[in-house]
Amino acid sequence: MRILVTGGAGFIGSHLIDRLMDLGNEVLCLDNFYTGHKRNILQWINNPYFELIRHDITEPIRLEADQIYHLACPASPIHYQYNPVKTIKTNVMGTLNMLGLAKRVKARFLLASTSEVYGDPDVHPQPEEYRGNVNCIGIRSCYDEGKRVAETLAFDYHRQNNVDIRVMRIFNTYGPRMLENDGRVVSNFIAQALRGNPLTVYGDGTQTRSFCYVSDLVEGMMRLMNGDYIGPINIGNPGEYTILELAKTIQEMVNPEAELTFKPLPEDDPKQRQPDITKAKNLLDWEPHVPLGKGLELTIKDFRDRLK
Ligand SMILES: NC(=O)c1ccc[n+]([C@@H]2O[C@H](COP(=O)([O-])OP(=O)(O)OC[C@H]3O[C@@H](n4cnc5c(N)ncnc54)[C@H](O)[C@@H]3O)[C@@H](O)[C@H]2O)c1
């Protein structure tokens, strides 16, 4: 199959491409390299079944593909808030362009949406039916409202034009190739511990998150794409940890000497986030397998090599 991966030079996209290439597909990687890097896909650059296209999805493009995995969008608050108008354009105009492409070439289209569509949830854990508690004028809105519109666009293209869509709501994912400066909690703690700096905990650290290792996530993504259920479907790891527990685990694994410091919580930071993955279990026969300790070990090794 010829498969287009938008955002393919990024963290999740590049792991997906590794799997797709290993399975013998032809892969087109489309990226504007805003948060993605060539080093993530370096191993495929000279492979005749791999093509790298530098392109910004806010502009239309004509390509042929059987499947489109649409991941292009900065995922970390630091990067998506740097130019919020651009983030909205990527989510809205970019998704519109990619759905238009899917319609034209009759490709199956998978949208990488996010648990952020649930905002600061007042239902816990979050099932797909939960409509969310999102602030439409806050500093995260360019991302969470952007993704909500992207989901709307996908379903409208499906209802109006029969585009074959899949919508996946991704919860916090971590693993090798995350950017060390992306401000996300796992990468922050690992980079700080490796550098011998204090680990910054926002608030009192009692807020919780769930963390899915990237190989588990990619498996769920491919099962969704190749199954019959269109979604939306939560893909994440329901194992819930407080931020303080995570900080202490990483401190223990990397540098027991490193200190912890506490800073005020950023605006609109959700207090709890945990996926309800009943649908993924029942409809995709999927659940995560990589335990946090193992995933952190692999991530820490990658950060150690890069920060050398
Ligand atoms: N990592 C997570 O925990 C997480 C959680 C929820 C949702 N997601 C979603 O998964 C997708 C991938 O996330 P990631 O963690 O790999 O992020 P990432 O920032 O590493 O990857 C995004 C990629 O998209 C590219 N990109 C951004 N804007 C673009 C544009 N206008 N045109 C072309 N390319 C563009 C970037 O250069 C980058 O390679 C995103 O859509 C994100 O919203 C990720």
PDBQT file of the ligand as one rigid body, heavy atoms in Angstrom, charges set to zero:
ROOT
HETATM    1  N1  LIG A 401       2.522  13.038  21.858  1.00  0.00    +0.000 N 
HETATM    2  C1  LIG A 401       1.371  13.034  22.509  1.00  0.00    +0.000 C 
HETATM    3  O1  LIG A 401       1.338  12.753  23.711  1.00  0.00    +0.000 OA
HETATM    4  C2  LIG A 401       0.091  13.352  21.782  1.00  0.00    +0.000 A 
HETATM    5  C3  LIG A 401      -1.089  13.392  22.524  1.00  0.00    +0.000 A 
HETATM    6  C4  LIG A 401      -2.277  13.683  21.870  1.00  0.00    +0.000 A 
HETATM    7  C5  LIG A 401      -2.292  13.905  20.518  1.00  0.00    +0.000 A 
HETATM    8  N2  LIG A 401      -1.131  13.865  19.818  1.00  0.00    +0.000 N 
HETATM    9  C6  LIG A 401      -1.201  14.159  18.375  1.00  0.00    +0.000 C 
HETATM   10  O2  LIG A 401      -0.382  13.276  17.641  1.00  0.00    +0.000 OA
HETATM   11  C7  LIG A 401       0.210  13.956  16.539  1.00  0.00    +0.000 C 
HETATM   12  C8  LIG A 401       1.721  13.773  16.582  1.00  0.00    +0.000 C 
HETATM   13  O3  LIG A 401       2.229  14.251  17.813  1.00  0.00    +0.000 OA
HETATM   14  P1  LIG A 401       3.772  14.169  18.182  1.00  0.00    +0.000 P 
HETATM   15  O4  LIG A 401       3.864  13.990  19.638  1.00  0.00    +0.000 OA
HETATM   16  O5  LIG A 401       4.461  13.218  17.276  1.00  0.00    +0.000 OA
HETATM   17  O6  LIG A 401       4.209  15.665  17.870  1.00  0.00    +0.000 OA
HETATM   18  P2  LIG A 401       5.449  16.257  17.063  1.00  0.00    +0.000 P 
HETATM   19  O7  LIG A 401       5.447  17.720  17.296  1.00  0.00    +0.000 OA
HETATM   20  O8  LIG A 401       6.687  15.475  17.379  1.00  0.00    +0.000 OA
HETATM   21  O9  LIG A 401       5.050  15.932  15.567  1.00  0.00    +0.000 OA
HETATM   22  C9  LIG A 401       4.250  16.752  14.773  1.00  0.00    +0.000 C 
HETATM   23  C10 LIG A 401       4.859  16.810  13.385  1.00  0.00    +0.000 C 
HETATM   24  O10 LIG A 401       4.033  17.630  12.561  1.00  0.00    +0.000 OA
HETATM   25  C11 LIG A 401       4.856  18.527  11.832  1.00  0.00    +0.000 C 
HETATM   26  N3  LIG A 401       4.045  19.703  11.514  1.00  0.00    +0.000 N 
HETATM   27  C12 LIG A 401       3.529  20.626  12.372  1.00  0.00    +0.000 A 
HETATM   28  N4  LIG A 401       2.833  21.558  11.719  1.00  0.00    +0.000 NA
HETATM   29  C13 LIG A 401       2.900  21.226  10.395  1.00  0.00    +0.000 A 
HETATM   30  C14 LIG A 401       2.378  21.815   9.211  1.00  0.00    +0.000 A 
HETATM   31  N5  LIG A 401       1.644  22.947   9.242  1.00  0.00    +0.000 N 
HETATM   32  N6  LIG A 401       2.644  21.210   8.023  1.00  0.00    +0.000 NA
HETATM   33  C15 LIG A 401       3.387  20.062   7.967  1.00  0.00    +0.000 A 
HETATM   34  N7  LIG A 401       3.906  19.485   9.071  1.00  0.00    +0.000 NA
HETATM   35  C16 LIG A 401       3.652  20.050  10.260  1.00  0.00    +0.000 A 
HETATM   36  C17 LIG A 401       6.018  18.805  12.749  1.00  0.00    +0.000 C 
HETATM   37  O11 LIG A 401       7.168  19.307  12.103  1.00  0.00    +0.000 OA
HETATM   38  C18 LIG A 401       6.241  17.437  13.384  1.00  0.00    +0.000 C 
HETATM   39  O12 LIG A 401       7.112  16.639  12.619  1.00  0.00    +0.000 OA
HETATM   40  C19 LIG A 401      -0.229  15.419  16.646  1.00  0.00    +0.000 C 
HETATM   41  O13 LIG A 401      -1.309  15.640  15.779  1.00  0.00    +0.000 OA
HETATM   42  C20 LIG A 401      -0.679  15.557  18.079  1.00  0.00    +0.000 C 
HETATM   43  O14 LIG A 401      -1.675  16.527  18.220  1.00  0.00    +0.000 OA
HETATM   44  C21 LIG A 401       0.063  13.609  20.431  1.00  0.00    +0.000 A 
ENDROOT
TORSDOF 0
